Amino acid sequence: MKDYSQQILSGEGDNDYARYMRTDRLLDLQRRPDESVHRDELLFQIVHQSTELWLKLACAELCKAAEDIDNADLNSAISLLTRASLAMGLITDQLEMMRHLSPWDFQIIRTILGHGSGSDSPGWISVRRDSRTIGKSFTTFVQNRRIDLAEVYRNEQHSEIHRLAEALIEWDERVSLWRVRHFKITARLIGHQATGTQGTPVAMLTKLISHRFFPELWEIRSLLTETGPMVQPNAEPTRKVGDE
């Protein structure tokens, strides 16, 4: 009979789970109680560290999805984008934990943050870069095949290209929803008129909320509305896809 009490993996830790998951190292990444100015630093760090992990996964999926689009494997790209969007939803939901950090206690924690800012987050830097990359892959795919996206939305709702476009929209929207939630949490903790640790006014975060990685896919909605069945006969659309 196999002896399951024997650990067979090499590495740090008392058992194979700890060795594979590197839990000793992972759980040592937070400030110890004797290093902390407030016990809620543990909450603050875990929310942000876990965010970085989920964004690492999401961006890995984005990069592979971009490659799949380049290789015309749209089904795979759709699946990976769905996973990336789910990861973004998870980090948005976990911001709920920050509601349980009082504004005054956070003022104490802020004293040891230095000039650290979310703008320096490796995960968010990757989100911006990799979203642009997959956007270029999608645009190239559409242009090379002379695809009329408006026509796809009108008559090909079950096609791969339509499902891919909607998966991109889902990702774009999930990022915006995180930004909304993050802005609200930040304002709740330090106020709308305050400045962040790098001197950026909190109100500046509102400008990011309206940012769109794939504006042409959002413009299609306007075009469909302006040419839909409720429009007056013979009326000319006021815009075309790609108009600024």
N, C-alpha and C positions, 0 to 999 in steps of 0.2 A: 504494500500500500504506500502511496506517495505521501511523504512527510511535508505537509503544508506549513509546518512551523519553521521550516528552514527558509531563510531569506536568500534569494539567488541573484539579486541585482547588486552591482557595485555602486559606490557613492556614499554620500553623507546620509545619516539617519539610521534609526534602529530597525527599520523594516523596509520592505520593498515599496510600500506606498510612499513613505517619507523620502526614499531615495529617488523614485521616479518623479514625484511631484515637487521635490526639493522643498518640502515644507519647512525644514529647519531654517533655510535661507530666507524663504518667503515670509515667515512669521517673525523674522528678526529685522525686517525692513522698516518697522515702525519705531518711533521714538519710545524709549523705555520710560516708565513712570518717573525715574530719578532724573531724566533729561527734560521732562515736560513742564511747561508753565501752567498747564491746565489739563485735566483728565480727558476733555473732549478733543484733544489733539488726536487721539486714537480714532475717533469717529471721522474727523476731518481728513486724516491721512488715508484711512481705508477707503473712503468714498472716492478720493482722487486717485489713489493707486489702482484700485479696481477699475476705474474709468480708463486708465492708461492700458490696462490689460485687454479690456473689451475693444478699445479702439485699435489696438495692435491686431486683434483678430479681424475686426471689420475692414481694416485697410488691406490686410492680406487677401481678404475675399475680393475687395475692389480691384486689386492689382491683377489677380487671376482672372476676374471677370473681364477686365479690359483685354487681356490676352485672348480670352475666348471669343470676344467680339471680333478681334483682329483675325481670328481663325474661323469666323462664321459659325461658331458653336454657341448659338444664342440660348438654347435651353440651359446649358451649363452656366452661362453668364446670369441668366434670370435667377437660377437657384442660389448662386453665390451672392447676388445683390439682395435677395430675400434674407439671407443669413446676416449680411452686414446691417440691414435695416433693423433686424431683430436685436442685434447687439446695441444699436443706437437707442432703441426703445428701452433696453435694460438699464443703460446708464442714465437715461432720462428719469425712469422710475426711481432709481436709487437716490436721486436728488431729494426725494421725500425725507431721507434721513437728516438732511441739513435743516429741515424745519424744526428739528428738536435741539438745535444749537441756539442758545439765546444770544441776542445781539450784544449784550454786555460781555458774555463769556468769549464771544468771537473777538471782541476788541482786545482781550488779553492774548488770545492766540495770534492775532495780527502782529503783535510786538516781536515775534520771532520768525516771521515769514521773509524778512529781508525785502528784496525787490522781486521776489518770486511772483509770477503772474501766469494765468491760464494761457496767455498769448505765447508763452514759452513751452507749452505742453507738447512733447514729441507726438502724442496721439493726434492732437488737433492740427499740428503742422502737416502731419501725414494725411489727415482727412482733406485738407485744402488741396494738397498736391495731387493725391490719388483721385480725387473727384474730378479735377481738371483733366487728368490723364484718361479716365474712362469716358469723360465727355467728348474728348477728341477722338477716341476710338469709335464712339457711336456716330459722331458727325461724319467721320471718314467713311464708315460703313454705309450710311444713308446716301451720301453724295456719290460714292463710287457706283452705287446701284440705281441712282436716280430715283430714289424712293420719295414719293409725295406723302409726307407724314399726315397732312390734313386728310388726304384720301384714305390713308390707313385707319385713321380715327373714325372716319365716317362709315367705312364699309368692311374693314378687316379687323374687327375687335377681338377675334379669336386667333389671330396670327401671332407668330413668334415675335415679329418686330413690334407689334402693339404691346404685347406682354413685356417685352424688354423696355420699351419706352415708359410704361407704367411702373416698372421696377425702379427705373432711374428717378422718376417723379417721387416714388415712395421714399427712396433714400434722401432726396433733396428735402422733402417735407419733414422727415424724421430729424434731420440736422436742424432745421428751423425750429421744430418743437422743442428740441433740447435747448436751443438758444433762448427761446421764450422762457422756459422753466428756469434756466440758469440766471437770466436777468431778474426774474421775480425773486428768486432766492437771494441773489446778491443785494437787491434793493431792500429786501426784508431784513437782511443782516446789518447793512451799513448805511442804508438810505439812498434815495434817488440823487441827491445832490453831492454825495461823497465822491472821493477819488480813490482809485484802486492803488495797489502796492507799487505800481509803476507810473502813478500820476495820471492815469486815464480816468476821466469822469465816468461814473456808472451809466449815465445817460447815453454814452457813446455805444453801449451794448445794443441799444435799440436799433442802430443802423445795421447791425449784423443780421437782425431778425429777418429783414426783407431781402437779404442776399440770396441769389439763386444760382446754383451751379449750372443748371441746364435751362437758360431762359427761353430757348426756342421751343422747348416742350411746354412751357407755361403759356407762351404766346399762342400756341395752337388752340388753347381753350378760348381765348379771346376771338380768334378767327372763326372757330366753330359757332360761337355765340352770334357773331356779326353776320354769319351766312346761314344760320339755322332756320328752321321752319317758322319762327316768330318774326323773322325779318320781313319788311315790306318787299313785295315783288319788285325786281329790277334794281333794288338798292345795291350800291357798290360797297364792298367791305372797306373799312377805314384803315386796315393794316394788312400786311402780309407776314407770314412766318419769317422771322429774322429781322423785322423792322425794329429799330430802337424805340 
